[in-house]
Amino acid sequence: VQLQASGGGLVQTGGSLRLSCAASSGRTLSSYSMGWFRQAPGKEREFVAAIRWRDSSTYYRDSVKGRFTISGDDAKNTVYLQMNSLKSEDTAVYSCAADLHKGAPLNIAKTKGYAMDYWGKGTLVTVSS
């Protein structure tokens, strides 16, 4: 599975961006659980959001709840992360990842991405104050 994240850029505080993660494989996204992670300069990677299509479950880190929404288009094999009300602390490289074992989004959060099977290159999001 090849994953490619896109949609990052420079945005002012309070603005919005939508990140996309396109998956290239013989399987549709419903075959996986998908997650978004981010890493700011000098900081460890952190979980942002995850989704599992089997039961439509999602999970978000507390700091993005109510501002970010993870969704997907199975026909396009693409996962999205809609980010609204962006803050300077959201500045980071955002990466998407796939879990072939369809793990629960909460478990993806707890394992901080170490259980994910495939990773895509990240896309930089910069929020200016």
RODO-2510 file (C-alpha; in nm, 4 decimals, decimal comma):
residues 129
     n   res          X          Y          Z
     1     v     0,0000     0,0000     0,0000
     2     q     0,1315     0,3390    -0,0958
     3     l    -0,0031     0,6418     0,0839
     4     q     0,0391     1,0014    -0,0238
     5     a    -0,0644     1,2906     0,1965
     6     s    -0,1338     1,6317     0,0483
     7     g    -0,3128     1,9552     0,1212
     8     g    -0,0765     2,1161     0,3672
     9     g     0,0240     2,4769     0,3494
    10     l     0,0445     2,8083     0,5271
    11     v    -0,2695     2,9370     0,6949
    12     q    -0,3485     3,2032     0,9492
    13     t    -0,4772     3,1309     1,2964
    14     g    -0,8451     3,0481     1,2801
    15     g    -0,8238     2,9305     0,9224
    16     s    -0,9002     2,5916     0,7695
    17     l    -0,7253     2,3282     0,5641
    18     r    -0,8285     1,9892     0,4336
    19     l    -0,5638     1,7230     0,4130
    20     s    -0,6012     1,4258     0,1810
    21     c    -0,4404     1,0840     0,1954
    22     a    -0,4666     0,8837    -0,1232
    23     a    -0,4066     0,5105    -0,1021
    24     s    -0,2737     0,3135    -0,3964
    25     s    -0,3378    -0,0575    -0,3605
    26     g    -0,5621    -0,3332    -0,4787
    27     r    -0,7762    -0,2962    -0,1703
    28     t    -1,0170    -0,0229    -0,0753
    29     l    -0,9840     0,1874     0,2377
    30     s    -1,2594    -0,0138     0,4015
    31     s    -0,9989    -0,2885     0,4303
    32     y    -0,8038    -0,0812     0,6837
    33     s    -0,8252     0,1473     0,9762
    34     m    -0,6642     0,4805     0,8937
    35     g    -0,4964     0,7351     1,1113
    36     w    -0,3501     1,0827     1,0957
    37     f    -0,0444     1,1716     1,2995
    38     r     0,1695     1,4821     1,3298
    39     q     0,5151     1,5775     1,4357
    40     a     0,6197     1,9282     1,5239
    41     p     0,9849     2,0365     1,5132
    42     g     1,1737     1,9042     1,8116
    43     k     0,8763     1,7047     1,9371
    44     e     0,7687     1,3429     1,9260
    45     r     0,5103     1,2160     1,6820
    46     e     0,1588     1,2363     1,8192
    47     f    -0,1733     1,0861     1,7271
    48     v    -0,4328     1,3180     1,5756
    49     a    -0,7330     1,1151     1,4540
    50     a    -0,8324     0,7699     1,3340
    51     i    -1,1229     0,6025     1,1605
    52     r    -1,2400     0,2462     1,1101
    53     w    -1,4959     0,1898     0,8365
    54     r    -1,6239    -0,1416     0,9682
    55     d    -1,8202     0,0306     1,2415
    56     s    -1,7728     0,3956     1,1396
    57     s    -1,5856     0,4582     1,4617
    58     t    -1,3552     0,7552     1,5034
    59     y    -1,1304     0,8920     1,7737
    60     y    -0,9510     1,2239     1,8157
    61     r    -0,6877     1,3616     2,0444
    62     d    -0,8448     1,5975     2,2940
    63     s    -0,6825     1,9128     2,1581
    64     v    -0,8452     1,8738     1,8147
    65     k    -1,1904     1,7511     1,9162
    66     g    -1,4578     1,9759     1,7741
    67     r    -1,2126     2,1320     1,5291
    68     f    -1,0878     1,8400     1,3169
    69     t    -1,2931     1,5793     1,1325
    70     i    -1,1623     1,2590     0,9785
    71     s    -1,3576     1,1073     0,6926
    72     g    -1,3062     0,9001     0,3846
    73     d    -1,4240     0,8300     0,0341
    74     d    -1,3969     0,4602    -0,0330
    75     a    -1,4608     0,5050    -0,4039
    76     k    -1,1646     0,7411    -0,4275
    77     n    -0,9540     0,5437    -0,1804
    78     t    -0,8883     0,8690     0,0000
    79     v    -0,9005     0,9720     0,3652
    80     y    -0,9475     1,3345     0,4634
    81     l    -0,8690     1,5436     0,7654
    82     q    -1,0729     1,8619     0,7739
    83     m    -0,9026     2,1061     1,0058
    84     n    -1,0917     2,4144     1,1221
    85     s    -1,0116     2,6871     1,3717
    86     l    -0,6436     2,6164     1,3337
    87     k    -0,4059     2,7253     1,6061
    88     s    -0,0330     2,7873     1,6037
    89     e     0,0165     2,4690     1,8063
    90     d    -0,1274     2,2692     1,5152
    91     t     0,1837     2,3497     1,3130
    92     a     0,3497     2,0193     1,2218
    93     v     0,4151     1,7679     0,9493
    94     y     0,1016     1,5582     0,9145
    95     s     0,1228     1,1982     0,7987
    96     c    -0,1354     0,9331     0,7296
    97     a    -0,1013     0,5647     0,8079
    98     a    -0,2917     0,2414     0,7488
    99     d    -0,3616    -0,0456     0,9864
   100     l    -0,4322    -0,3702     0,8017
   101     h    -0,5696    -0,5283     1,1153
   102     k    -0,8541    -0,2768     1,1338
   103     g    -0,7660    -0,1759     1,4844
   104     a    -1,0055     0,0335     1,6871
   105     p    -0,9321     0,4051     1,6610
   106     l    -0,8863     0,4292     2,0372
   107     n    -0,6188     0,1599     2,0225
   108     i    -0,4477     0,3388     1,7360
   109     a    -0,4323     0,6436     1,9593
   110     k    -0,2944     0,4439     2,2535
   111     t    -0,0199     0,2801     2,0463
   112     k     0,0813     0,6192     1,9035
   113     g     0,1164     0,4793     1,5548
   114     y     0,3560     0,1977     1,6343
   115     a     0,0966    -0,0608     1,5290
   116     m     0,0341     0,0946     1,1896
   117     d     0,1460    -0,1082     0,8899
   118     y     0,1972     0,1540     0,6211
   119     w     0,2955     0,5183     0,6283
   120     g     0,2876     0,7915     0,3714
   121     k     0,5141     1,0919     0,3397
   122     g     0,3898     1,3841     0,5378
   123     t     0,2575     1,7221     0,4390
   124     l     0,3570     2,0385     0,6238
   125     v     0,0942     2,2520     0,7924
   126     t     0,2064     2,5913     0,9166
   127     v    -0,0320     2,8081     1,1157
   128     s     0,0821     3,1657     1,1539
   129     s    -0,0352     3,3829     1,4395
***
